[in-house]
Amino acid sequence: MLELNYEWENLSCLHIGRLPARASFIPHGNAETARTGKRGRSPHYQTLNGMWKFRYHRSLREVEGSFFETETNVSAWDNLIVPSCWQTNGYDQLHYTNVNYPIPYDPPFVPDDNPAGTYVRDFNLPEAWTKKETHIVFEGVNACFYLWVNGRFVGYSQGSRIPAEFDLSPFVAAGRNRIAVLVLKWCDGTYLEDQDVWRFSGIYRDVYLLSRENTHIRDVFNQPQLSADLSEGKLRSEIETTGSLTVQAELRDPTGKLVGRQEAQMDGKGAIELDVPQPQLWNAEQPRLYELLLTAGQEVLRFRVGFKKVEIIDGIFRINGRAVKLKGVNRHDSHPELGQTIPVNHMITDLKLMKRHNVNTIRTSHYPNDPKFLDLCDEYGFYVVDEADLECHGVTSTGKLEEGVFHKLTKDPEWRDAFVERAVRMVERDKNHASVILWSMGNESGYGANHMAMAEWTKARDASRPVHYEGADARYYGDPNTDCLDLDSRMYPSVKEIERYAQDENSTKPLFLCEYSHAMGNGPGDLQDYWNVIYQYPKLMGGCVWEWCDHGIAAETPDGQRYYAYGGDFGDQPNDGNFCIDGLVSPDRQPHTGLLELKQVIAPVLIEAEDAGQGRFRVWNRYDFSSLSHLTVSWKLERGGEVLRQGRSTSLTAGPGETQTLSLSYDLPQDVPGPFVLTCSVRQQLDTPWAEEGYEIAFYQFELPGANAELRQDQALIGEHAAFMKAVEQDGLLAVTGFDFEHVFDLKQGMPQQLSKQGVPLLSRPARFNLWRAPMDNDMYIRREWEAAGLHHATMKVYASRWEQKPDATVEVHVDFSLGSYSYEPFLRGRAVWTVAATGEVKLAVHADVRENLPYLPRIGLELMMPEGTEEIEYYGYGPHESYIDKRASVRKGKYLLSVDDMFENYVMPQETGSRYGTDWAIASTVQGMGLKFAAAQPFSFQALHYTAEDLTAAKHTYELKRRPETIVSLDYQMSGAGSGSCGPQLAEPYRFAEKSFDFELSIQPVFKEEE
């Protein structure tokens, strides 16, 4: 058994032999390779990524005491790619937990059966390297590790998401060398790493060697400084060296033009200052980066430098003097196959998707991301809230908040160094990144002296960026002294709460919503309401939606069906189920409709009508730094989905924050019935690194009236068909036949049993009223009330049904009914009147009264099951994707032709999906056009799926869904909204279906639509 000193449970030992934290950089051999930014082109860099020998041990007790010795034969060990996570390679336990610790809460102690991984590999070292210093850098190891080289102990480190660097010079030799690493799954740092993530282990980020000059630049802190009016700049580069050497600095502007050179002799610490007249400023819209090359001896260091000024003035958050709104997302490192090992192209995919959807801010929840990610944020242009690797949420499971349990660790002086070190290592690594605008002192860890110490150290080290920490919110009963924090922050406040904050004169700091609008499943549904208020008040600086991606694990059923797994699917305990499936994109980065909604809500351009009839509009530039000259407006005028007029305007000129009048040259057709729909599409004029020319940034629609006219039916034809109308009742069934149809009503069930045209049956089972929807994730809490009331078991009771044939030959069926469940009074009581016209059209009129003591209802409407082959959906309404009463900013009115499968949004955990809010009419038919047309006097919610609400409710994974051959059509008078109630406030009242008395009407017309 390996003999160690239990450093992993010793709060006074955070490392052994680790070098002090420094900025992230790679020394190069010359300016040319340095400018490429490719670390592999440096002669001073050698990767240790690749195949290692590996052995997994269920307990540290099983580790062989000699595994790290050079003579140990490891040929029989497994092969494992580094970097990677154990759990995605079949080792240890895939485990997702949000709040609860995966180990007993007994800090600083962890279980004796502490899983361990032993890594061994041999590497070659050039002889030239032995004449210099050889360093090794581990960019990320979870949770702690011991290091040996050539059989000799080098050091120990913990802190899973921050680099650890060691000097190997005394341990290596020219030629063949052996490195051995012992990684433990848990250490006392585990109590500070209780983030809402899959719990991965191992060497999961890059490992590499650096050859450093014996006297070299150890650290650099580049501090761009700007005059008050931003017209003059200066770059102060504070440099720390390991001895006396000459440092040459060369600065070039974003076009490559030389700004200045300077040379200085340094010994230990020094600084070089370069004047930058009329600096080109960096911001997320215009990420202009200067290039600084520092040459010392045989080493060239390259830094990208962004000139920006971050300030808070009069409670308003400003960048380069302008009030800025942070339109952000929270992002975890997450890959469906690789876990927390993130390839660069995967990072780029995320950033391009964010840019395409108008996101400008990323909170690195809840730890520093891979340093390459910040390089990309500098380049692409994102504001980054850089967060320390600190969360101890699990302490809340050990007691009540009001007893101060949340603050146990942050108020314990024994943990002070562990807290502060996490801020130190983050700030030192990332201090040179232009994209970092806020330092965050972690997440959900209480608030006390240790957090204050973190913040105070951070402010002393870097005064150029504000310090953030949401856990100081007074709601958590922490220390009321928040002087060390520069802004207030909230998680999941309601819209009313943030408006109250904005109006409160005693709230003097800007408010940042570090988490809001929970995007779990079919959501979020409240984005527009938040941004209406955020735009209204300067003190509200924006926020970050929770969160960017679903953290599903790619998995496969025994019969080969692929799906994404979540908590509990691997027998992991404790687990938080599908709470990790809470993103705006799927695990494979397919945008959910929630991301489309966010894109439109936070769009940098707003168009409002001044006089749409005359083609006059007001354009608001919501960019903070860019004019609108790079955009164009394409427009089209439609009636019923048919384009009547179209054109393009390139006259957008408004500067940042300004407005302008936009005039479009169209004339409304005379004597043509309306309404007309005008669509204005704001598009890029040129290619950008993330989108092609013509890519749509945002769109706006306006409805214009036309001439009053009604489509009159051919009364003569109706009269002819009336002669064929006949109604016959037999055994409780009413058959209504006409010229080319036969409809059958089950009078006992009070519903149509069959509708047909020309002998083609159009129903597979009797229609039914439905008030249940498959609960969305955001219905998590109201679902309990729905099920407690029995809404998921609603059945129809028919008290009476009667029919009559009118003098005009129409047939009316009157049904008195209720919907209820066992043990309770009926949910609602009502009367339905079905009217069959000579054309075969069936009209439904319903009046109903809802029981007083019910919660608001999921929906109310009519459900029809149509036969196999009903695959074509045509409708006029909002699309092309799903929409709900509070989730419809991203859909536009038009005529759509889709398949039933197109109507389905495939959520990792099945739930309510695919409804179309505000539909005028819809047709569900075979591909030959044989089917039913639905319409109503008022727009309705329309849905057509191959699954019933019960199917979607019962399934917990996509592979559990069994696609029905029939098509289930739902025609809803109302559907409650989506909200973000799985973690945020409950659904706002205007979006609840809470009416206690209502009336609705709709019509159903059998059609052969190719003949219409």
MOFENPE-V386160 format. One record per residue. N is the residue number from 1. RES is the residue in one small letter. SS is DSSP state (~ for helix, > for strand, _ for the rest). PHI is phi as a letter, one per 30 degrees, with the letter a starting at -180 (NA if undefined). PSI is psi in whole degrees, -180 to 180 (none if undefined). Layout:
n->{N	N}
res->{RES	RES}
ss->{SS	SS}
phi->{PHI	PHI}
psi->{PSI	PSI}
This chain:
n->{1	2	3	4	5	6	7	8	9	10	11	12	13	14	15	16	17	18	19	20	21	22	23	24	25	26	27	28	29	30	31	32	33	34	35	36	37	38	39	40	41	42	43	44	45	46	47	48	49	50	51	52	53	54	55	56	57	58	59	60	61	62	63	64	65	66	67	68	69	70	71	72	73	74	75	76	77	78	79	80	81	82	83	84	85	86	87	88	89	90	91	92	93	94	95	96	97	98	99	100	101	102	103	104	105	106	107	108	109	110	111	112	113	114	115	116	117	118	119	120	121	122	123	124	125	126	127	128	129	130	131	132	133	134	135	136	137	138	139	140	141	142	143	144	145	146	147	148	149	150	151	152	153	154	155	156	157	158	159	160	161	162	163	164	165	166	167	168	169	170	171	172	173	174	175	176	177	178	179	180	181	182	183	184	185	186	187	188	189	190	191	192	193	194	195	196	197	198	199	200	201	202	203	204	205	206	207	208	209	210	211	212	213	214	215	216	217	218	219	220	221	222	223	224	225	226	227	228	229	230	231	232	233	234	235	236	237	238	239	240	241	242	243	244	245	246	247	248	249	250	251	252	253	254	255	256	257	258	259	260	261	262	263	264	265	266	267	268	269	270	271	272	273	274	275	276	277	278	279	280	281	282	283	284	285	286	287	288	289	290	291	292	293	294	295	296	297	298	299	300	301	302	303	304	305	306	307	308	309	310	311	312	313	314	315	316	317	318	319	320	321	322	323	324	325	326	327	328	329	330	331	332	333	334	335	336	337	338	339	340	341	342	343	344	345	346	347	348	349	350	351	352	353	354	355	356	357	358	359	360	361	362	363	364	365	366	367	368	369	370	371	372	373	374	375	376	377	378	379	380	381	382	383	384	385	386	387	388	389	390	391	392	393	394	395	396	397	398	399	400	401	402	403	404	405	406	407	408	409	410	411	412	413	414	415	416	417	418	419	420	421	422	423	424	425	426	427	428	429	430	431	432	433	434	435	436	437	438	439	440	441	442	443	444	445	446	447	448	449	450	451	452	453	454	455	456	457	458	459	460	461	462	463	464	465	466	467	468	469	470	471	472	473	474	475	476	477	478	479	480	481	482	483	484	485	486	487	488	489	490	491	492	493	494	495	496	497	498	499	500	501	502	503	504	505	506	507	508	509	510	511	512	513	514	515	516	517	518	519	520	521	522	523	524	525	526	527	528	529	530	531	532	533	534	535	536	537	538	539	540	541	542	543	544	545	546	547	548	549	550	551	552	553	554	555	556	557	558	559	560	561	562	563	564	565	566	567	568	569	570	571	572	573	574	575	576	577	578	579	580	581	582	583	584	585	586	587	588	589	590	591	592	593	594	595	596	597	598	599	600	601	602	603	604	605	606	607	608	609	610	611	612	613	614	615	616	617	618	619	620	621	622	623	624	625	626	627	628	629	630	631	632	633	634	635	636	637	638	639	640	641	642	643	644	645	646	647	648	649	650	651	652	653	654	655	656	657	658	659	660	661	662	663	664	665	666	667	668	669	670	671	672	673	674	675	676	677	678	679	680	681	682	683	684	685	686	687	688	689	690	691	692	693	694	695	696	697	698	699	700	701	702	703	704	705	706	707	708	709	710	711	712	713	714	715	716	717	718	719	720	721	722	723	724	725	726	727	728	729	730	731	732	733	734	735	736	737	738	739	740	741	742	743	744	745	746	747	748	749	750	751	752	753	754	755	756	757	758	759	760	761	762	763	764	765	766	767	768	769	770	771	772	773	774	775	776	777	778	779	780	781	782	783	784	785	786	787	788	789	790	791	792	793	794	795	796	797	798	799	800	801	802	803	804	805	806	807	808	809	810	811	812	813	814	815	816	817	818	819	820	821	822	823	824	825	826	827	828	829	830	831	832	833	834	835	836	837	838	839	840	841	842	843	844	845	846	847	848	849	850	851	852	853	854	855	856	857	858	859	860	861	862	863	864	865	866	867	868	869	870	871	872	873	874	875	876	877	878	879	880	881	882	883	884	885	886	887	888	889	890	891	892	893	894	895	896	897	898	899	900	901	902	903	904	905	906	907	908	909	910	911	912	913	914	915	916	917	918	919	920	921	922	923	924	925	926	927	928	929	930	931	932	933	934	935	936	937	938	939	940	941	942	943	944	945	946	947	948	949	950	951	952	953	954	955	956	957	958	959	960	961	962	963	964	965	966	967	968	969	970	971	972	973	974	975	976	977	978	979	980	981	982	983	984	985	986	987	988	989	990	991	992	993	994	995	996	997	998	999	1000	1001	1002	1003	1004	1005	1006	1007	1008	1009	1010	1011	1012}
res->{m	l	e	l	n	y	e	w	e	n	l	s	c	l	h	i	g	r	l	p	a	r	a	s	f	i	p	h	g	n	a	e	t	a	r	t	g	k	r	g	r	s	p	h	y	q	t	l	n	g	m	w	k	f	r	y	h	r	s	l	r	e	v	e	g	s	f	f	e	t	e	t	n	v	s	a	w	d	n	l	i	v	p	s	c	w	q	t	n	g	y	d	q	l	h	y	t	n	v	n	y	p	i	p	y	d	p	p	f	v	p	d	d	n	p	a	g	t	y	v	r	d	f	n	l	p	e	a	w	t	k	k	e	t	h	i	v	f	e	g	v	n	a	c	f	y	l	w	v	n	g	r	f	v	g	y	s	q	g	s	r	i	p	a	e	f	d	l	s	p	f	v	a	a	g	r	n	r	i	a	v	l	v	l	k	w	c	d	g	t	y	l	e	d	q	d	v	w	r	f	s	g	i	y	r	d	v	y	l	l	s	r	e	n	t	h	i	r	d	v	f	n	q	p	q	l	s	a	d	l	s	e	g	k	l	r	s	e	i	e	t	t	g	s	l	t	v	q	a	e	l	r	d	p	t	g	k	l	v	g	r	q	e	a	q	m	d	g	k	g	a	i	e	l	d	v	p	q	p	q	l	w	n	a	e	q	p	r	l	y	e	l	l	l	t	a	g	q	e	v	l	r	f	r	v	g	f	k	k	v	e	i	i	d	g	i	f	r	i	n	g	r	a	v	k	l	k	g	v	n	r	h	d	s	h	p	e	l	g	q	t	i	p	v	n	h	m	i	t	d	l	k	l	m	k	r	h	n	v	n	t	i	r	t	s	h	y	p	n	d	p	k	f	l	d	l	c	d	e	y	g	f	y	v	v	d	e	a	d	l	e	c	h	g	v	t	s	t	g	k	l	e	e	g	v	f	h	k	l	t	k	d	p	e	w	r	d	a	f	v	e	r	a	v	r	m	v	e	r	d	k	n	h	a	s	v	i	l	w	s	m	g	n	e	s	g	y	g	a	n	h	m	a	m	a	e	w	t	k	a	r	d	a	s	r	p	v	h	y	e	g	a	d	a	r	y	y	g	d	p	n	t	d	c	l	d	l	d	s	r	m	y	p	s	v	k	e	i	e	r	y	a	q	d	e	n	s	t	k	p	l	f	l	c	e	y	s	h	a	m	g	n	g	p	g	d	l	q	d	y	w	n	v	i	y	q	y	p	k	l	m	g	g	c	v	w	e	w	c	d	h	g	i	a	a	e	t	p	d	g	q	r	y	y	a	y	g	g	d	f	g	d	q	p	n	d	g	n	f	c	i	d	g	l	v	s	p	d	r	q	p	h	t	g	l	l	e	l	k	q	v	i	a	p	v	l	i	e	a	e	d	a	g	q	g	r	f	r	v	w	n	r	y	d	f	s	s	l	s	h	l	t	v	s	w	k	l	e	r	g	g	e	v	l	r	q	g	r	s	t	s	l	t	a	g	p	g	e	t	q	t	l	s	l	s	y	d	l	p	q	d	v	p	g	p	f	v	l	t	c	s	v	r	q	q	l	d	t	p	w	a	e	e	g	y	e	i	a	f	y	q	f	e	l	p	g	a	n	a	e	l	r	q	d	q	a	l	i	g	e	h	a	a	f	m	k	a	v	e	q	d	g	l	l	a	v	t	g	f	d	f	e	h	v	f	d	l	k	q	g	m	p	q	q	l	s	k	q	g	v	p	l	l	s	r	p	a	r	f	n	l	w	r	a	p	m	d	n	d	m	y	i	r	r	e	w	e	a	a	g	l	h	h	a	t	m	k	v	y	a	s	r	w	e	q	k	p	d	a	t	v	e	v	h	v	d	f	s	l	g	s	y	s	y	e	p	f	l	r	g	r	a	v	w	t	v	a	a	t	g	e	v	k	l	a	v	h	a	d	v	r	e	n	l	p	y	l	p	r	i	g	l	e	l	m	m	p	e	g	t	e	e	i	e	y	y	g	y	g	p	h	e	s	y	i	d	k	r	a	s	v	r	k	g	k	y	l	l	s	v	d	d	m	f	e	n	y	v	m	p	q	e	t	g	s	r	y	g	t	d	w	a	i	a	s	t	v	q	g	m	g	l	k	f	a	a	a	q	p	f	s	f	q	a	l	h	y	t	a	e	d	l	t	a	a	k	h	t	y	e	l	k	r	r	p	e	t	i	v	s	l	d	y	q	m	s	g	a	g	s	g	s	c	g	p	q	l	a	e	p	y	r	f	a	e	k	s	f	d	f	e	l	s	i	q	p	v	f	k	e	e	e}
ss->{_	_	_	_	_	_	~	~	~	_	_	_	_	_	>	>	_	_	_	_	_	_	_	_	_	_	_	>	_	_	~	~	~	~	~	~	_	_	~	~	~	_	_	_	>	>	>	_	_	>	>	>	>	>	>	>	>	_	_	~	~	~	_	_	_	_	_	_	_	_	_	_	_	_	_	_	_	>	>	>	>	>	_	_	_	_	~	~	~	_	_	_	_	_	_	>	>	_	_	_	_	_	_	_	_	_	_	_	_	_	_	_	_	_	_	>	>	>	>	>	>	>	>	>	>	_	~	~	~	~	~	_	>	>	>	>	>	>	_	_	>	>	_	>	>	>	>	>	>	_	_	>	>	>	>	>	>	>	_	_	_	_	_	>	>	>	>	_	_	_	_	_	_	_	>	>	>	>	>	>	>	>	>	>	_	_	_	~	~	~	~	~	>	_	_	_	>	>	_	_	_	>	>	_	_	_	>	>	>	>	>	>	_	_	_	_	>	>	>	>	>	>	>	>	>	>	_	_	_	_	_	>	>	>	>	>	>	>	>	>	>	>	>	>	>	>	>	>	>	>	>	>	_	_	_	_	_	>	>	>	>	>	>	>	>	>	>	>	>	>	>	>	>	>	>	>	>	_	_	_	>	>	_	_	_	_	>	_	_	>	>	>	>	>	>	>	_	_	>	>	>	>	>	>	>	_	>	_	_	>	>	>	>	_	_	>	>	>	>	_	_	>	>	_	_	>	>	>	>	>	_	_	_	_	>	_	_	_	>	_	_	_	_	~	~	~	~	~	~	~	~	~	~	~	~	~	_	_	_	_	>	>	>	_	_	_	_	_	_	_	~	~	~	~	~	~	~	~	~	~	_	_	>	>	>	>	>	_	_	_	>	_	~	~	~	~	~	~	_	_	~	~	~	_	~	~	~	_	_	_	_	_	~	~	~	~	~	~	~	~	~	~	~	~	~	~	~	~	~	~	_	_	_	_	_	>	>	>	>	>	_	_	_	_	_	_	_	_	~	~	~	~	~	~	~	~	~	~	~	~	~	_	_	_	_	>	>	>	_	~	~	~	_	~	~	~	_	_	_	_	_	_	_	_	_	_	_	>	>	>	>	_	_	_	~	~	~	~	~	~	~	~	~	_	_	_	_	_	_	_	>	>	>	>	>	>	_	_	_	_	_	_	_	_	_	_	~	~	~	~	~	~	~	~	~	~	_	_	_	>	>	>	>	>	>	_	_	_	>	_	_	_	>	>	>	>	_	_	_	_	_	>	>	>	>	_	_	_	_	_	_	_	_	_	_	_	~	~	~	~	_	_	_	_	>	_	_	_	_	_	>	_	~	~	~	~	~	~	~	~	~	_	_	_	>	>	>	>	>	>	>	~	~	~	_	>	>	>	>	>	>	_	_	_	_	_	_	_	_	_	>	>	>	>	>	>	>	>	>	_	_	>	>	>	>	>	>	>	>	_	_	_	_	_	_	_	_	_	>	>	>	>	>	_	_	_	_	_	_	_	_	_	>	_	_	>	>	>	>	>	>	>	>	>	_	_	_	>	_	_	>	_	_	_	_	>	>	>	>	>	>	>	>	>	_	_	>	_	_	_	_	_	_	_	~	~	~	~	~	~	~	~	_	_	_	>	>	>	>	>	_	_	>	>	>	>	>	_	_	_	>	>	>	>	>	>	_	_	_	_	>	>	>	>	_	>	>	_	_	>	>	_	_	_	>	>	>	>	>	>	_	_	_	_	_	_	~	~	~	_	_	~	~	~	~	~	~	~	~	_	~	~	~	_	>	>	>	>	>	>	>	>	>	>	>	_	_	_	_	_	>	>	>	>	>	>	>	>	>	>	_	_	_	_	_	_	_	>	>	>	>	>	>	>	>	>	_	_	_	_	_	>	>	>	>	>	>	>	>	>	_	_	_	_	_	_	>	_	>	>	>	>	>	>	>	>	_	_	_	_	_	>	>	>	>	>	>	>	>	_	_	_	_	>	_	_	>	_	_	_	_	>	>	>	>	>	>	>	>	_	~	~	~	_	_	_	_	_	_	_	_	_	_	_	_	>	>	>	>	>	>	>	>	>	>	_	_	_	_	>	>	>	>	>	>	>	>	>	>	>	>	>	>	>	>	_	_	_	~	~	~	~	~	~	_	_	_	~	~	~	_	_	_	_	_	_	>	>	>	>	>	>	>	>	>	_	_	_	_	_	_	_	_	_	_	_	_	_	~	~	~	_	>	_	_	_	>	>	>	>	>	>	>	>	>	>	>	>	~	~	~	_}
phi->{NA	d	c	b	c	h	e	d	b	b	d	d	b	c	a	b	i	d	d	e	d	b	d	d	a	b	d	c	c	a	d	d	d	d	d	d	i	c	d	d	d	d	d	c	b	b	d	c	d	k	d	c	d	b	b	c	b	d	b	e	d	d	d	d	d	c	d	d	d	d	d	d	d	c	d	d	d	d	c	b	d	c	d	a	c	e	d	d	c	j	c	i	c	d	b	c	b	c	d	d	d	d	b	e	d	b	d	c	d	b	e	d	d	c	e	b	b	c	c	b	a	c	b	c	b	d	d	d	d	d	d	b	d	c	c	b	b	c	d	a	b	c	c	b	a	c	b	b	b	h	i	c	d	c	l	b	a	b	j	d	c	b	d	b	b	b	c	c	e	d	c	c	b	d	j	d	b	b	c	b	b	c	c	c	d	b	a	d	d	e	d	c	b	c	d	d	a	d	c	c	b	j	d	c	c	e	b	a	c	b	c	c	e	e	c	b	d	d	a	b	b	d	b	d	b	b	d	e	c	i	d	b	b	b	c	c	c	d	b	c	c	c	l	d	a	c	c	c	c	b	c	b	d	e	c	j	d	d	c	a	b	a	b	b	c	b	b	j	b	a	a	b	b	b	d	b	d	h	d	d	d	c	a	d	d	b	d	d	c	d	b	c	c	c	c	b	i	c	c	b	c	c	b	c	b	c	d	a	b	c	b	b	b	h	i	c	d	b	b	h	i	c	d	b	c	d	c	b	b	d	b	c	d	a	b	d	c	c	i	c	c	c	d	d	d	d	d	d	e	e	d	d	d	d	d	d	c	i	d	b	b	b	c	d	d	b	a	d	d	e	e	d	d	d	e	d	d	e	d	d	j	b	d	c	c	d	c	d	d	b	a	b	d	d	d	d	d	c	l	c	e	d	d	i	d	e	c	e	d	d	c	c	d	d	c	e	d	d	d	d	e	d	d	e	d	d	d	d	d	c	d	c	c	d	d	d	c	b	c	c	d	j	b	h	b	i	a	a	d	d	d	d	d	e	d	d	d	d	d	d	d	b	d	d	b	d	c	b	a	d	d	d	e	d	d	c	i	c	d	d	d	c	d	d	c	c	b	c	b	b	c	h	d	d	d	d	d	d	d	d	d	d	d	d	d	d	d	c	c	d	c	c	d	d	b	a	h	d	c	d	i	d	a	d	c	b	d	d	d	d	d	e	d	e	d	d	c	d	d	d	c	j	a	b	d	c	b	d	b	d	c	d	c	d	b	b	d	e	c	j	d	d	a	c	c	b	e	j	d	c	i	d	b	d	b	c	h	c	d	d	c	b	c	d	b	d	e	c	i	d	d	d	d	d	d	d	d	d	e	d	d	c	e	d	b	b	c	b	d	c	a	d	d	c	i	c	b	c	c	c	d	c	d	c	b	c	d	c	d	d	c	b	c	c	b	b	c	b	b	i	j	c	d	c	b	a	a	b	b	c	c	d	b	e	d	e	i	c	b	a	c	c	c	c	c	b	b	d	e	d	h	c	d	c	d	c	b	c	c	c	c	c	b	d	d	b	d	b	d	c	a	d	e	i	d	d	d	a	b	b	b	b	c	c	d	b	d	d	a	b	d	c	d	d	d	d	d	d	d	d	d	d	d	c	d	b	b	b	c	a	h	i	c	c	c	c	c	b	e	b	b	b	c	b	c	d	d	d	d	i	b	d	c	a	b	b	b	h	i	d	d	c	b	c	a	e	d	a	d	b	b	c	b	d	e	d	e	d	c	e	c	d	e	d	d	d	d	d	d	i	d	d	c	d	b	c	c	c	d	a	b	b	b	a	c	d	e	d	i	d	c	c	c	c	b	c	b	b	c	a	b	d	i	b	d	e	d	a	b	a	b	c	c	c	b	c	c	d	d	j	d	c	c	b	b	b	b	b	c	c	e	d	c	c	d	d	c	d	a	b	a	c	c	b	c	c	d	e	j	d	c	c	c	b	a	c	l	c	a	d	c	d	a	b	e	c	b	b	d	c	c	b	d	a	c	b	b	b	c	d	d	d	d	c	c	d	d	e	c	e	a	e	a	i	d	c	d	i	d	d	a	a	b	c	b	d	d	d	j	c	a	b	c	c	a	a	d	c	e	b	c	b	b	b	b	c	b	d	d	d	e	d	d	d	d	c	b	d	d	d	d	c	d	d	d	d	c	c	c	c	c	c	d	b	b	d	d	c	i	b	d	d	b	c	d	d	e	d	e	d	c	c	d	c	d	c	a	a	b	b	b	a	b	b	b	d	b	c	d	d	c	d}
psi->{141	133	116	172	24	39	-28	-8	24	105	-21	-2	97	-18	164	121	0	141	155	151	148	173	153	119	161	125	137	172	-21	170	-34	-49	-32	-39	-22	-24	6	110	-32	-13	1	133	-12	9	139	119	146	9	153	-155	126	157	141	143	127	139	129	-22	145	-28	-21	-6	130	136	-17	13	-28	-4	149	-25	-9	131	112	16	-26	-4	166	160	137	130	134	129	150	169	140	-50	-28	1	15	6	150	-157	120	126	123	124	146	-79	-49	137	146	-1	163	143	99	56	142	15	150	167	147	-35	75	109	144	147	131	131	137	137	152	148	155	145	124	150	-34	-30	-29	-12	-2	-170	139	120	154	139	124	113	-17	120	128	118	-31	164	155	148	132	145	126	41	0	140	130	-46	-176	147	152	170	95	-29	27	143	153	125	137	149	113	4	-42	-7	-13	162	163	143	-140	133	157	133	139	137	134	119	130	142	-35	149	-178	-24	-20	-31	-17	7	48	51	162	78	167	139	94	158	160	-176	94	-6	177	149	134	162	147	136	117	143	149	-32	121	171	119	-38	155	135	103	124	94	132	141	146	168	-37	8	10	-19	142	164	137	114	117	104	126	133	130	163	5	-162	127	163	131	129	133	136	126	130	148	177	-18	-3	-1	136	128	-41	159	151	152	141	147	132	151	92	-74	145	-175	149	135	133	128	142	92	141	62	145	119	148	135	172	-25	-31	79	72	121	128	162	124	124	126	122	129	113	-127	9	140	123	135	134	140	131	130	125	115	158	123	124	159	115	122	40	10	130	128	145	126	40	-9	139	129	140	126	112	85	175	155	136	124	154	116	127	134	-23	-33	-4	-121	10	113	113	155	-42	-30	-40	-45	-39	-46	-48	-39	-41	-42	-46	-42	-19	25	18	135	-2	142	126	124	75	126	59	160	132	173	135	-27	-30	-41	-34	-43	-36	-39	-44	-46	-27	84	143	130	127	102	121	135	150	75	113	126	51	-32	-16	-22	-17	-3	0	-173	147	-41	-14	3	15	-32	-23	9	-52	-38	-19	-1	116	-23	-22	1	-50	-37	-40	-54	-39	-32	-33	-43	-50	-32	-52	-44	-39	-41	7	-18	7	124	-31	-24	116	-19	142	128	133	28	-164	136	60	25	-167	130	-156	-35	-38	-38	-40	-40	-49	-42	-41	-44	-45	-35	-35	-37	99	0	-9	139	160	134	144	114	-28	-8	0	132	-18	-20	7	34	-167	130	-10	105	26	-26	-6	143	-11	161	152	148	153	127	42	160	167	-39	-36	-45	-29	-39	-41	-46	-31	-9	115	-21	-13	101	-6	154	151	127	124	87	-26	131	166	72	121	24	129	-134	87	-176	160	17	17	-44	-40	-43	-46	-23	-40	-42	-42	-26	-30	122	-29	-18	113	3	-160	-176	121	140	114	-170	-53	154	131	53	148	125	124	173	137	164	-29	14	12	125	142	175	125	159	-171	135	-17	-13	18	16	136	138	160	162	33	-133	20	-12	-5	76	38	170	-17	157	170	-31	18	34	125	133	166	-23	-34	-38	-38	-46	-43	-46	-39	-38	16	143	3	135	132	126	151	131	-48	87	-33	-32	4	24	131	156	125	125	125	109	10	151	-24	-11	145	175	10	-17	3	160	159	118	138	154	145	125	157	118	29	-5	127	123	-39	154	161	-173	143	130	23	24	124	-8	138	173	129	1	172	163	162	136	125	125	135	86	157	140	133	137	149	25	126	142	-162	162	152	123	125	124	121	119	121	157	141	-25	165	148	169	-16	-7	154	164	137	-1	136	124	-39	168	159	144	148	136	129	138	155	-168	146	124	151	143	111	137	153	99	-34	-42	-41	-42	-40	-42	-27	-28	-19	-3	133	140	128	128	134	124	42	3	134	116	121	115	151	-161	-45	24	162	120	141	127	133	105	-26	-36	-13	28	153	130	-33	140	138	158	131	37	-1	115	137	2	143	-18	166	146	166	153	146	133	6	139	153	120	132	161	-37	-3	11	-43	-41	-25	-39	-39	-40	-46	-34	-33	-12	17	-28	-6	26	132	162	134	126	116	-38	147	139	160	159	152	125	164	-29	11	-11	152	130	137	120	128	123	128	171	160	129	-177	172	147	-6	159	155	148	-40	155	143	179	133	136	117	128	124	121	168	-21	-8	-6	138	122	141	130	127	135	135	151	131	142	141	-40	24	151	170	152	152	-44	171	131	-170	135	131	140	117	155	163	139	-10	87	-11	129	125	133	158	117	-146	138	-166	-8	-179	156	153	170	-29	15	69	14	-25	2	154	149	135	-177	127	143	111	167	166	-39	-33	-27	-12	126	118	91	147	-44	114	144	-179	132	152	6	146	108	146	40	135	-48	160	150	128	121	173	172	-16	-2	13	117	-149	141	134	137	164	158	-34	143	146	167	131	140	138	116	168	21	145	167	-35	-38	-47	-34	-41	-30	137	-15	161	-35	-16	-12	127	110	120	146	-27	166	127	117	130	128	99	129	-45	148	129	158	-179	-45	-158	41	-5	-26	-25	-165	156	162	130	145	-39	-18	6	140	91	14	139	-9	132	160	139	155	150	165	149	120	115	134	151	92	-21	-12	-3	none}
